[in-house]
Amino acid sequence: MGETLDTGTVLLILAAAVATYLTRIGGYVLITRMKAIPQRMEAALNAVPAAVLTTLVAPAFFNGGWDVKIALLVALAVAMRHPGLIMLGAGWAAVMVCRHLFGL
């Protein structure tokens, strides 16, 4: 616990922070300088939330146990009719029930 960070680690963290900031602000700067957003770019931007969700959920589904698979399927079914917080609660409850009943 009492160890200090070496200079290389600190520089790496700072470089990652700068790169993250530049990529985030870069998109904003480019979009604000455009008079109109091209249709292809708008379609690509509209696809980003689904792509991010897929990158988060797919590994958990394919690498997780049956408790995770069941919870994700329950969350998907609940998400079709209810808002996000209810979906999260249903997924959490499903994984807890599976782990309790089946020892998964």
GUFIPA-178099 format. One line per 2 residues: for each residue x, y, z of N, C-alpha, C. Coordinates in Angstrom, 2 decimals. Each point is the difference from the previous one (the first is absolute). Last residue first. Example, Ala and Ser with C-alpha at 12.3 -4.5 7.8 and 13.67 -1.06 7.14 Angstrom:
BEGIN
12.85 -2.25 7.08 0.82 1.19 0.06 -0.77 1.09 0.73 ~ 0.29 -5.72 -0.07 -0.89 1.19 0.00 0.90 1.20 0.00;
***
This chain:
BEGIN
-25.78 -21.40 -8.97 0.85 0.37 -1.15 0.93 1.13 0.31 ~ -3.65 -2.62 2.49 1.39 0.02 0.43 0.96 0.34 -1.13;
-5.00 -0.21 0.20 0.75 -1.00 -0.75 1.48 -0.05 0.40 ~ -3.26 3.02 2.11 -0.70 -1.27 -0.22 0.88 -1.09 -0.60;
1.77 4.44 0.82 -0.50 -0.56 1.23 -0.61 -1.39 -0.21 ~ 1.60 2.48 -3.69 1.12 -0.36 0.86 -0.48 -0.64 1.31;
-3.23 1.66 -3.03 0.72 -1.13 -0.60 1.13 -0.45 0.91 ~ -2.32 3.85 1.27 -0.86 -1.18 0.16 0.72 -1.23 -0.56;
2.11 4.13 -0.62 0.02 -0.38 1.41 -0.84 -1.26 0.26 ~ 0.03 1.93 -4.32 1.29 -0.62 0.28 0.09 -0.43 1.46;
-3.91 2.27 -1.34 0.11 -1.29 -0.69 1.34 -0.68 0.31 ~ -0.79 4.39 1.60 -0.80 -0.98 0.73 0.14 -1.38 -0.63;
2.08 3.56 -2.22 0.66 -0.25 1.27 -0.76 -1.08 0.78 ~ -1.97 1.53 -3.94 1.21 -0.77 -0.30 0.74 -0.37 1.27;
-3.71 2.83 0.43 -0.44 -1.34 -0.40 1.21 -0.89 -0.31 ~ 0.79 4.56 0.99 -0.49 -0.72 1.18 -0.41 -1.42 -0.33;
1.21 2.85 -3.54 1.16 -0.33 0.82 -0.40 -0.79 1.24 ~ -3.46 1.61 -2.73 0.75 -1.05 -0.69 1.22 -0.42 0.82;
-2.47 3.66 1.48 -0.76 -1.23 0.24 0.71 -1.18 -0.65 ~ 1.78 4.22 -0.82 0.19 -0.35 1.41 -0.74 -1.29 0.36;
-0.42 1.88 -4.49 1.29 -0.58 0.34 0.16 -0.44 1.44 ~ -5.05 0.22 -2.12 1.20 0.85 -0.06 1.23 -0.70 0.57;
-4.03 -2.90 -2.33 0.20 0.86 1.17 1.28 0.82 -0.13 ~ -1.63 -3.35 -3.26 -1.23 0.65 0.49 0.23 1.05 1.07;
3.47 -2.68 -2.18 -0.93 0.22 -1.11 -1.23 0.79 0.44 ~ 3.45 -1.56 3.01 0.32 1.26 -0.67 -0.94 0.31 -1.16;
-0.18 -4.16 2.40 -0.58 1.10 0.79 0.23 1.34 -0.70 ~ 1.95 -3.84 -1.93 -1.46 -0.10 -0.07 -0.66 1.15 0.75;
4.70 -0.32 0.23 -0.43 0.32 -1.37 -1.52 -0.02 -0.10 ~ 1.93 -1.40 4.03 0.14 1.44 -0.16 -0.45 0.44 -1.39;
0.16 -4.60 0.86 -1.09 0.62 0.78 0.04 1.52 -0.17 ~ 3.52 -2.36 -1.90 -1.23 -0.25 -0.75 -1.22 0.59 0.72;
4.17 0.22 2.16 0.00 0.86 -1.18 -1.27 -0.19 -0.84 ~ 0.66 -2.81 3.75 -0.23 1.39 0.43 -0.04 0.95 -1.19;
1.11 -4.52 -0.78 -1.41 0.13 0.37 -0.31 1.43 0.40 ~ 4.50 -0.98 -0.91 -0.80 -0.13 -1.22 -1.50 0.20 0.30;
3.01 -0.14 3.63 0.14 1.25 -0.76 -0.86 -0.05 -1.26 ~ 0.19 -3.87 2.63 -0.65 1.06 0.77 0.04 1.32 -0.75;
2.31 -3.79 -1.69 -1.44 -0.01 -0.29 -0.74 1.07 0.78 ~ 5.10 1.11 -0.79 -0.71 -1.24 0.29 -1.48 0.12 -0.34;
3.83 2.89 -2.67 -0.57 -0.15 1.33 -0.69 -1.35 0.17 ~ 1.96 1.74 -4.13 1.02 -0.51 0.93 -0.54 -0.25 1.40;
-2.75 1.73 -3.63 0.68 -1.17 -0.54 1.04 -0.60 0.95 ~ -2.55 3.96 1.23 -0.93 -1.07 -0.38 0.75 -1.26 -0.42;
2.46 3.90 1.00 -0.60 -0.55 1.21 -0.93 -1.16 -0.33 ~ 1.93 2.40 -3.61 0.99 -0.83 0.72 -0.58 -0.61 1.28;
-2.94 2.90 -2.49 0.36 -1.24 -0.69 1.07 -0.82 0.74 ~ -1.50 4.49 1.46 -0.87 -1.14 0.34 0.48 -1.31 -0.62;
2.24 4.28 -0.76 -0.07 -0.24 1.43 -0.73 -1.29 0.35 ~ 0.42 1.57 -4.49 1.35 -0.30 0.50 0.01 -0.26 1.49;
-4.07 1.32 -2.07 0.40 -1.33 -0.45 1.38 -0.37 0.54 ~ -1.61 4.34 0.77 -0.75 -0.97 0.79 0.40 -1.43 -0.37;
1.80 3.48 -2.56 0.58 0.01 1.34 -0.71 -1.03 0.88 ~ -1.70 0.66 -4.31 1.32 -0.62 -0.08 0.64 -0.08 1.38;
-4.11 2.25 -0.46 -0.19 -1.44 -0.17 1.34 -0.72 -0.04 ~ 0.07 4.76 0.20 -0.51 -0.61 1.23 -0.20 -1.50 -0.10;
1.50 2.39 -3.99 0.97 -0.10 1.09 -0.60 -0.61 1.28 ~ -2.22 1.22 -4.34 0.33 -1.40 0.26 0.92 -0.17 1.21;
-1.33 4.30 -1.73 -1.17 -0.66 0.56 0.27 -1.46 0.35 ~ 3.31 2.53 -2.22 -0.15 0.46 1.38 -1.21 -0.64 0.68;
0.70 -0.89 -4.58 1.08 -0.60 0.80 -0.12 0.41 1.46 ~ -2.95 1.97 -3.05 -0.33 -1.43 0.16 1.06 -0.70 0.85;
0.78 4.46 -1.15 -1.10 -0.08 0.95 -0.40 -1.45 0.24 ~ 3.21 0.86 -3.27 0.56 0.23 1.33 -1.09 -0.08 1.06;
-1.32 -0.35 -4.47 0.80 -1.18 0.36 0.60 0.16 1.40 ~ -2.41 3.65 -1.90 -0.88 -1.11 0.38 0.79 -1.23 0.44;
2.10 4.96 0.67 -0.34 -0.89 -1.12 -0.82 -1.20 0.50 ~ 0.02 4.87 2.32 0.60 -1.32 0.19 -0.42 -0.89 -1.17;
0.70 5.51 0.07 -1.01 -1.06 0.05 0.73 -1.33 0.13 ~ 2.50 3.87 0.46 -1.27 0.70 -0.16 -1.16 -0.99 0.06;
4.88 -0.52 2.55 -0.78 -0.37 -1.19 -1.29 0.80 -0.05 ~ 3.14 0.19 3.66 0.48 0.76 -1.16 -0.75 -0.33 -1.28;
-0.79 -2.28 4.19 -0.44 1.40 0.12 0.46 0.84 -1.18 ~ 1.34 -4.59 0.31 -1.44 0.12 -0.23 -0.45 1.46 0.05;
4.55 -1.02 1.03 -0.30 -0.28 -1.41 -1.49 0.19 -0.30 ~ 1.44 0.43 4.49 0.51 1.10 -0.82 -0.34 -0.22 -1.46;
-1.07 -3.45 3.02 -0.84 1.18 0.24 0.44 1.16 -0.89 ~ 2.62 -3.91 -0.03 -1.29 -0.22 -0.65 -0.92 1.20 0.15;
4.12 0.12 2.29 0.18 0.06 -1.45 -1.30 -0.20 -0.76 ~ 0.43 -0.48 4.78 -0.22 1.38 -0.43 0.12 0.13 -1.51;
0.78 -4.28 1.90 -1.35 0.46 0.35 -0.27 1.41 -0.52 ~ 4.28 -1.91 -0.57 -0.97 -0.71 -0.84 -1.42 0.44 0.32;
3.51 1.84 2.59 0.08 0.45 -1.39 -1.01 -0.73 -0.89 ~ 0.43 -1.32 4.56 -0.56 1.34 -0.10 -0.03 0.46 -1.46;
2.11 -4.09 0.93 -1.44 -0.10 0.21 -0.66 1.35 -0.17 ~ 4.68 -0.14 -0.14 -0.58 -0.64 -1.19 -1.51 -0.12 0.12;
2.33 1.63 3.75 0.05 0.97 -1.10 -0.63 -0.58 -1.26 ~ 0.47 -2.87 3.69 -0.98 1.05 0.30 -0.05 1.02 -1.14;
3.27 -3.36 -0.22 -1.33 -0.57 -0.23 -1.08 1.04 0.26 ~ 4.39 1.22 0.99 -0.16 -0.13 -1.45 -1.37 -0.57 -0.34;
1.19 0.24 4.57 -0.22 1.34 -0.56 -0.21 -0.06 -1.52 ~ 1.14 -4.00 2.19 -1.34 0.43 0.42 -0.32 1.37 -0.58;
4.33 -1.62 -0.72 -0.97 -0.80 -0.75 -1.43 0.41 0.35 ~ 3.53 1.92 2.44 -0.04 0.53 -1.37 -1.01 -0.76 -0.87;
0.76 -1.58 4.37 -0.67 1.31 0.06 -0.11 0.59 -1.41 ~ 2.43 -3.96 0.45 -1.42 -0.25 0.23 -0.78 1.31 0.01;
4.71 0.21 -0.33 -0.58 -0.57 -1.21 -1.50 -0.23 0.14 ~ 2.58 1.45 3.76 -0.22 1.06 -0.98 -0.67 -0.53 -1.26;
-0.94 -2.67 4.54 1.21 0.44 -0.70 -0.37 1.01 -1.08 ~ -2.60 -0.84 4.77 -0.04 -0.26 -1.43 1.31 0.44 -0.63;
-0.30 -1.74 5.15 -0.30 1.17 -0.81 0.00 -0.40 -1.47 ~ -1.07 -2.84 4.88 0.82 0.18 -1.19 -0.43 1.24 -0.76;
-1.92 -2.07 4.10 0.84 1.17 0.13 0.86 0.27 -1.22 ~ -2.88 -3.84 0.47 -0.81 1.20 0.00 0.85 1.26 0.00;
***
